[in-house]
């Protein structure tokens, strides 16, 4: 009797499913997509209703032939690719190839890879969802049209090899506009005053907030001094106290975007790394008795949880934490309107497998992600965290200070997450109580510019604006870095000058394509295609009509680097805006007024922000045998070469100076005598003498300080 054929994407998933299905099935892996649009052509027949020209991906021919032979010998075929648009498209292409030899083909969906879920899925086998396939076609065609029609324009107007993308370019716009906000930001000085007060033997802190009953902003040192002296010379009494019992509900279980954000916040994992680890946990990890799928499908935007999973976790909470932690009914969370209801939130497939029971069986990184998923899911079905908040207003003649205290009443869901609860209890205070001033401190501060995006905050903003989908964020972020449109500095995105110029040109020529609301609207239309409410060709046609009009105008009107494109950078000699130009030797910057020139480089911002320390002339970027460097514009009269920001610290190898430089992967520290001395480190120097050898600084490596001279280690105390 012939066996049944099951096709999945990855070998790991195939091994896990084989364990559950037994000898009556053969499980093969397609290793991802088997068909795609051609790489070197548009691959879309625009005049033929945007028909996509899908063909077998080069290198996948053997896999396709093997699957077809297996399909021919099988009694029936089950397509078990991932339950999303990409998975549906893979299933459709597999069906196209297998149908000529076997038309007994079914579609099965696994939202978790466990024995019960797999067997249930086979009992509910259906057909390929063509609405979902068409939604994938629409996305692929839209992305191809934008990328393959706008990118050649950038090659002509700026330089070869640049790329534009429907979502990628909008994400780049967000990063660039944040940088412009930072550059335009003007910091404002302000002062804070904090007093240490005492009642009996108990001390506590209070901050100055009001004067004469109104909010008091201190914007000068003179005001700060007057306030400090006024408080010192006053009788200090309790003006009012207010106690309030508050509850903080548990967060919902993780979905794709929140998993990406939490993994970055907790472990500094890049989005791509997080999704790779989650994929392996979903497909199956060998725990000693064969592979086991440990989490549900990790590409989801729904907070829905199956009734069986809710019952399991409620039973665990009652047994492991006690009945006091179990709410009378399950906690429910509302998903976004566009969320796919068939999907569940990301949760452990076996909630009884707590993270501690898997220690040593998972890699350290997989252990962290699994622990994050497990704790968040268990906590989501527990009672709220309850605390008592005390607010006290303290009178010092015309000034009012405020103190806040927190006391935990019931830890609730925090018992599962392990979040530290730092109580800050105030002494028992009543209206009219006299207080003793222990000390008072004024501190000068300044307002800060909006922070640059990290991977986590960029994902959060993209999701909030409805741009792209969480499953695409990893590829968006990778593309922006691969194209050198952005780089990372202290894990934050900084746009390169090239990225800023590309955004400026695209915003000017393609206002709709680069518009946040328009891009978000396209995502909503793709969702409507998936639900069968809209024709995919209409969605593509609407965007193409706009794109074509803008494209024709852009070839005529978009500025070209041949004539000069405004760069947004000021000339260090005369203050005029520098132009980006192109010659047969490549891109360079030139001032239209005074003739100042600098090579096109990410170093140019640094160069034009400094003056030559020897002669005071502007600095410029030049290119030598060993790459780009910053030097004086008066060379050869002045031979100054910038070697980095001197830190005033000696090199542990040769006694030269430690300098801070920027490389391909961000900032690092090296010796000023390079290349004669090749000492470098990515770790931050901390000005603390080594207690063993007396070297004037140590290097911070995570939670340790290490002496670069003798290797002595000790704990780092901030």
N, C-alpha and C positions, 0 to 999 in steps of 0.2 A: 504493500500500500504506500503510495507516494505521500511525502510529508508536506506540511504547510510552510510557506515562506513568509518570514517577517522581516521587514526592512526598517532600520533605524539610521540615525546619522553617524553615531560614533561607535568604535569598537568597545569602549567601556560600557556604554548603554546596552550593547548587544550581549556582553557577558552577563550583565545583571538580569536581563530579560530571559536569556537562555536558562538560567538557574531555575526560574519560576515555571517555564513552559514545558520542560521535559523533552522526551525523545521524539514526540510527534511533530516538532517544529525545527526548522533551520532558520537561524537569525543572521542576517547579513548587514553590514554597515556601508552606507553610501559615502561616508566621510564628508558630510556637508552637501552643498548644492552639486548637482551633476550637470546642470545647464546654466548658462548666463548669457548676457549680451556680449558681443565681441569686444575685445579690449581696445582695438585700434580703429574701430568704426563707430558711428553713432548707433547703429543697430536698431533704429526705430524707423519704420516706414511711415513718415509723416503724412504723405499723400494717400496712404492706405489705412486711414483711421487710426494712426499711431500704433500699428501692429508691431509688437516687439519681436525681434529676430533672435530668438533663443537657440543656442546650439550647445552641443556637449563641450564642456570646458576642456581645453587641451591638457592632457595628462590623466583625464578621467575615463578614457576610452576602455581600458582594461576592466575597471570597476563596473562600468555599464554593461559590458559584454558578460562578465561573470554573473551579474544580477539577472540578466536576460536568460542565460542558460539555466540558472537556478529556478527562475520563474516558469520556464517551459516544462521543467521536470516536476513542479509542485502541483498539488491539487488545487490550491488557492493561495492568494497573495494578500498579506496584510501590511498596509503602509502605516508605520508607527513613528513617524517623525514628530518633532516637537509641536505642541498645540498652539501655534501662533501663525502669523501670516507667512513668515519665512518657511516654517515647517510645512505649511499647506502647499506652498509653491514647490517645495522639494518633492512632496508626495505626488503632485500633479505631473511633474516632469518624469518621475519614476513610472507613473501609470502610463504615460505616453509611450515610453520605451518598452514596457512589458506587455501592453494590450495586444500587439500583433501575435504574441505567442501564448498568452493566457489572459482571457478577459474576466476571470473570476477574481476580481480585485476589490478589497474592502479597505476602509480607513478606520483606524483605531486611535484614540486619544489617551495619553497617559499624563495626568496631572501630578502623579507621584508614582515612583517605581517601586511598589511593594507587591507581594504575591496577590493579596486580595484585590488591589487596584488594577493590576495587569489582567487578572482573570475576569474581573467585572467589565473592563474595557472591551475585551474580546466578545463578551456576551452582548455588547451594545454596538458592535461594528456597523459602520455606515458607509457613506460615500464621501469623496473629496468635496469640501465646501468651496464651490466655485466663486461665491461672493468674496470669501477671504483670499482666494487666489487672485481675483481681479483687483482687490485692494493692494496686494503686493505688486502686481503688474503696474498699477497706477503710480505707486511710490517709486518703483524702479525706473519707469519711463520718465517721470517728472525729474528725478535726480539726474538721469542721463541727459535729458534735454538741457537743463540748467548747466550742468558740468561741461558737456561737450560743445555747447554753443557759446558759452561765455568765456571759458578758459582760453580758446584760441584768440579771443579779443585781448585778453591780458597778455598773451605771448607777444602780440603785435604792438600793444601800447606800452608795456613795461618790460618784461623779459620772458624768455622761453622757460617752460616748466612750471609756471604758476597754475593754480587751480581755483575754481569757484565751485561752490556747492549750495544747494537750496537751503539746507539747514546749517551747514558748516559756516557759510559766510555770515549768516545772521548771528550765530554764536560768537564769531570773531568780532562782529560789530559791538556786541555787549562788552567784550573784554576791552576793546579800543575806547569805547565811550566812558568806561569806568576810569581808564588811564587819563583821558582828557579832563574828567572831573577832578582827578587828583592833581593834575598840573595846574588847573584853574583855582584850586582851593587856596584860600588865604587863612592861615591859622589865627585864632584869636586867643589872647591871653586871659586866663581866669585863675582865681585862687580858691582853695578850699581851706576850711578851718575845722580841725577835729580836736575835741577835748576829751581827756580821760577824767571821768568823775567817779566819786566814791560815796557810797552810803554804808555806814558801818565798816565792815572789812571787805565788802564786795566792790570791785571796780568794773566799770563798763565805759564804752565809747559813745560819743554823741557828736553829730555834725551840725554846723551852723546852717540854717535853711531860711530864716526869716528875720526881717527887721521892721519894727513898727507894724507888725501884723501882715506884712506883705513879703512875697518871695524876694530873697536878697541875692543878687548876683554881684560877686566881687571881681571887678575887672582891672584893678590896679593894686600895687603893693601898698600904696598909701591907705586905701580903704581897708586892706587886710590888716594893717598895723592898728588902725583905729578900732576895728572890730575886736582884735585880739586884746588890746588894752581895755576896751569896754567890758569884755567878759571877765577879765582878770580882776577888775575893780568892783564887780557886781556881786550882790547876794544871789546865789543860784538856787532856784526852787523848782519843784515839779509843777508844771502848769496843768497837764492833763494826762490821763492814761487810758488806753483803749485796748481791750483784749478781744480777739475774734478767733473762733474755731474755723479752720479752713480745710477743704478737701482738694486733693490733686488726683485726678483720675489717671489710670494707666494709659499709656500710648497704645495705639492699635498694633497688631502684628506687622512685621516688616513687609513691604512691597519692594519692587526693584529699586526705585529711586531712594527710598529711605535706607535700604540695605547699603547702597553705594555711599550715602552720606555718613551713616553710622560707622561703617568700616574705615572711612577716611578719618573721621573725628576720633575714633578710638585707637586705631592702629596705623593711621597714615597710609592705608592701602590705596593705590591708584584704582580708579574705576575698573580698568581692564583686568587688573589682577583679581579684584573682588569677584567679578563675574566669572573668571576662569575657575576660581576655587569653588564658587557656588555651583557651577556646571558639573564639576566632578562629584560634589556631594549629592547632587540630584541624580546623576547617572549611575552612581554606585561606587562604594568604597569597600575593599576587602577587609572584613573585620576578623578574619581567621577561619570563617566557615563559608567562604564565597562572598561575592560583592553584594552590598545592600545599599539601596537608595535611601539616603538619610534625610533629605529635605524635599519638599514639594517643588514644583516647577518655579524657577527663579525669575522668569520674565512675566511679571504680572503687575497690574495697577489696581487690583481689587482687594478689599479687606475681608471679603467673604471667607468664612471657615465652615467646613462641612459639619453637620450635626454630630457625626461619629467622633470627629476630632475634638469638638467642644466637650462631649461626654467624657472622653479619655482624659483631657486636661483637667476637667473639674474633679474627676476621681483622684488624679495625682495630687492636686492642690489639697484636697481634704486629707489624704493619707500622709503627705510629706510636710505640709505646712500647718494643718489643723483647720477645723471647721470655721474658726474665726476669720480666716482669710478668704473664704469662699462666699461670693455674693449669692443672694437668694435665687437669682436668675442669671443667665449668661449675659456678658457684656457684648453689645453690638456696636459696630462702627460703620458710618456711612461712607461709601466709596464715591468717587467722582462720577458724574453723569456718563462720561465716556469710558468708564472702566468696563472691562470684559467680564460679565457676570459669571461665565462658565469657569473662570479661573478662581483659584483660592489665593489667599495671602501666602507668603512664604512661611512655612512652619515645619517642624520636625515630623517625619513620617511616623516615627515611633516615639511618642513623648516620654515613655518610660526610659528611653536611652538618654539619661542626663549627661552633660558634658564630662563630668568626672569619670563616668563609667567607660568613656571612650579615650581617656588619656593614655597615650602611648600607642594607640591604634590609628590615630590620625596624625598627619604632619602638624607641626606647631601652628602653621598658618590656617590650615583647615579646621583645627581645633578652635581657633579664635572665631572664625566665621560661624561654625556650628553653634558655639556657645552664645554668640550674639542672637542667632535665630531662635534658639531654644529659650533663652531667658526672656526675650521680648514676647514670644508667644505665650509662655506660661504666665508672665506678668499681666498680659492683656486680659486675662480672665480672672484676675484677683481684685480684691476690694481696694478702694482708694487709700492713698497715703493721707493721714489726718494729722494736722499740726495746729498748735496754738500760736498765733502771731500777736505779739504785744508791741504797740506803738506808744512812745512816751514823748510828750513835748515838754521842754525844759526852758524856764524863763531866766534870762540874765539881763534884767532891766528891759531895754528896748529890743534886745536880741532874743531869738528863739532857736534852740538846738533840738534835734530829734534823735532818738535812739530807738532801735528796733531789736526785738528778741524773738527767737523761734524755739519752741519746745515740741518735740515729737510726742504725739498722743498714741498713734498707731502706725507702724511702718507700712502696712498694707503691701502693695505690689513691689515695693522696694526690697522686700525680703527675698524675692526671686531675682531681681536684677543685680542685687549686691551693691546698689548705689549707696555711697556713704552719706549718712544723715548727720550733719554737724549742727548740733543744737547750740544756740547762743542765748542762753537764758539770762534775763535781766534780774537784778534783785527785786524784792517786793517793794514797789513804789506806789505811793498814794499822793493825791493832789495836796500841795502845800509842803511836802517833805523838803527839808533843806539838804543840799548836796555840797560836797567838798570838791574843789577843783584840784586834781592831782597834777595835771600838766595840760598844756595846750600847744598845738602845732599848726602853723600855717604852711601851705605848700603851693608853689606856683605850677600851673599846668597850662596846656594849650589844647584847643580843639584839634581833632585828628581828621585827616581826609578820609573819604570812604575807602574801605579796605579793598585790595585787589581780590579777584576771585581765586579761591582754591577749587580743586575738583569738586569738593562737596558743595560749596556755595554756588558754583556754576550749574551743577546738576539741579540744585534747589530752584534757582532762578529760571532755568529752562523749563522745568516742570510747571512752575507757577505761571509762566507766560504761555504754556501750551505749545512750546516749540519742540518739535521732534517727539520721540517717545523714549522712555527710560532704556529700552533695549538697544537704542542707537547711540546713547550718550558716549559709550566707550569708544566707538569708531570715530565720532565727531572730535573728541579730545585728542585721539591719536593723530588724526589727519592734520589738525591745526599745528601740532608740534612737528610732524614729519615735513610739512611744507615751510617750516621755519617762520610761520606767521606769529607764533608765540614761543616763549621759553619760560622755564620755571625759575623763580628766585625765592628761596626759602619756602618752597612748595606752593607758591602763588604764581598765577599767570601774568606775565608781562608781555605786551605786544611788541614785536620788533617794528622797526621803522617801515619795513616792507609790508607788514600786516596793516599798519596804520594807513599807508598810502593806498593799498588795495581796497580797504574799506571806504576810504574817501572817494575813490574813483567809482566803485560800485554803487555807493549811495547816490552819487550824482547822476549816474546813467540808468540805474535800475531801482527807482524808489519803491516800487511795489514788491519786487523780489526780496529786497532788503528790509521790508517793513515787518515789524514784530507781529502785528495783528493779522496781516495777510498770511504770513507763514503759519500762524496758529490756526487760521481759518482753513488752510489746506489740510491740516491734520484732522480737523473736524469733518471735512468732506471725505477724507479717506475712511474715517470711521463709518460714515454714512454708506459708502460703497460696500464696506464689509457687512453692514446690516441689510444690504439689498435695497437701500432707499435712494441710491443715486447711481447713474451709469458712469463707469470709470473713464470712458472716452470723453464724456462731457467735462469732467474735472481736468483732464489733461489738455483738452482743447482750449478751455478757458485760460489756463496758465500760459499755454503756448502763444495764444493770440497777443497777450500782453508782452510776453518775452520777445516775440518777433518784432513788434513795433519799437520797443526799447533798444533792441539789438541793432536794427538798421540805423537808428539815430546815433547810437554809441560809436559805431565805426566812423561816423562823420564828425561827431562833436567831442568825444572823450579825449582829454589831453593825452599827448604821447610824450614819452621820455626823450624822444629824438629832439623835440622842441623844448622840453623841460616841463616837469610836473611839480607843483608846489608840494614841499615835503613837510611843512609844519615846523621846521627847525629854523632857528634864528642864526644868522651869520655872526660868528664871534668877533668879527672886525667892525662891522657897521650896523648890525642889527636887522638887516633886510632878511626876508624869508629865503632860505636856500631852495634851489631847484634841484630835482633829481633828473639827471641826464644819462644818456647812453652813448658810448663810443664803441669802436671796434675792440677796445680793451675791456669793456664791461660798463657797469653802472658807476656813477660818481655824483657827488654833490658840488654845486657851483653857485656862488653868489652872483646875481645879475648886476649888482652895483660895483662891488670892489674886486671881483674876480677870485675871491677865496675858493679853494678847492679841497675836497677830501674824498678818499675812496669810499665807495658804498660799503658800509660795515655796521654791525651792531655796536661797535666801539665809538661811532661818530658822536653820539649823544654825550659820552664821557669826554671826548676830545674838545668839543666846542664849549663845554662848561668850565674849562680850566684855561689858565694862561701859563705860558712858559715861565718856570721859576727862575730861569737864568736871565732872560732878556725881556720878558713881559709880552712877547708876541703871541698871537693865537696858536693853538695846537691844531694838528690835522692828523688824519689817518692815512698811513702809507702802506704799501705792500712790498715786502722784501722776500728773500729766498726762503725764510722760515715762517712766512705768513704775514699777517697784518700787524702793525704796531702804531703807536701814537708818538709823533715827533713834532718838533718846532717847524713852523712854516718858513722860518728864516734859514733853514739848512741850505748850503753848508756853512754860512756865517755862524750859525748857532747849532751845536751838535746834540742838543738835549733830546733824550729818548725817555719816554715815560715807561717805567717798569712795574707800576702798581702802586697802591696806596700803602705807604709805609706805616707799620703798626707800632714802631718804636720798641720792637722786641727782637732779640738776637736769634739768628738761625742756630738750632741745636747741633748742626753738623760743622759749619765753617765759621761761625761768628758774624756772618753778614746780617742784613736786616730782613725781617719777615715782612712780606708785602701781600696785599690782598688783590687777587686777580680774578678775572672772569673767563671761564672756559666754556666748552660746549654744554656741560652739564651744570652750569651755575658757578658760584663763587668758590674759590679755594685759596689756600695760603701757600706761598712758595718763597724761596730765597731770592734776594736781590742780585745775587751773583750767578743766577742762571745764565747760560747753560753750564758754567763751570761747576756749580753746586746744584744738584737736582732734587733737593729736599722739597716735598710738597705734602700737604695734609688737607683733608676736607673737614676736619674737626675744628671747632671754634676755640681760639686761645682764651684762657681765663687767667687774669692777672693775679695769680696766687703762687707764692714761692713753693717749690717742692720741699717738703719737710725732710726729705732724705739727702738730696744733693744740693739744694739751695738754688736751683735753676729758677729764673724770675717768672716763669708762667707754666701752666699745665694745659693740656688739651681736654676738652669735654667730649667724652664718648658716651652718649646716652645718659645713664645715671652715674657715670664714673668720671673721675679726673685722672688723667694719665700723664706722667712726666715724659716729654719727648726726648729727654736726655738719658735718664736712667731707667725708665719704664715703671717707676713706682705708681701704684694705683690706690685710690681711695674713693669713698662715696662722695657724690656731688651734692652739696647743699646750696640751694639757690639763694 
